[in-house]
């Protein structure tokens, strides 16, 4: 395979992988928002699920 083609294929593979990672992160953030919406009116932030806090802190990877 020509080096130029290999570079393009590698770049496309990396972009595809990153899109999948971003999609998972978005799903986790959406779930976190749903969880948060239950407590915002009462300001009971201490009762958020651990996965919600992790998603908000970016530690859900």
C-alpha positions, 0 to 999 in steps of 0.5 A, a space after each residue: 500500500 502506498 504511504 499516502 493511502 496508508 496515511 489516509 486510511 490511518 486517519 480515517 480509522 482514528 476519526 472513526 474511533 474518536 467519533 465512537 468515543 464521543 458518542 459514548 461520552 454524549 450518551 453518558 452526559 445525557 443520562 447525567 442530565 436526566 439524573 440531575 434534572 430530578 434534583 435541581 429543583 431541590 438542590 440535592 446535589 449530594 444525591 447524584 449518582 456516582 456515574 453522573 458525577 463522573 460524567 460531569 467531571 470527565 472521568 467516565 472514560 
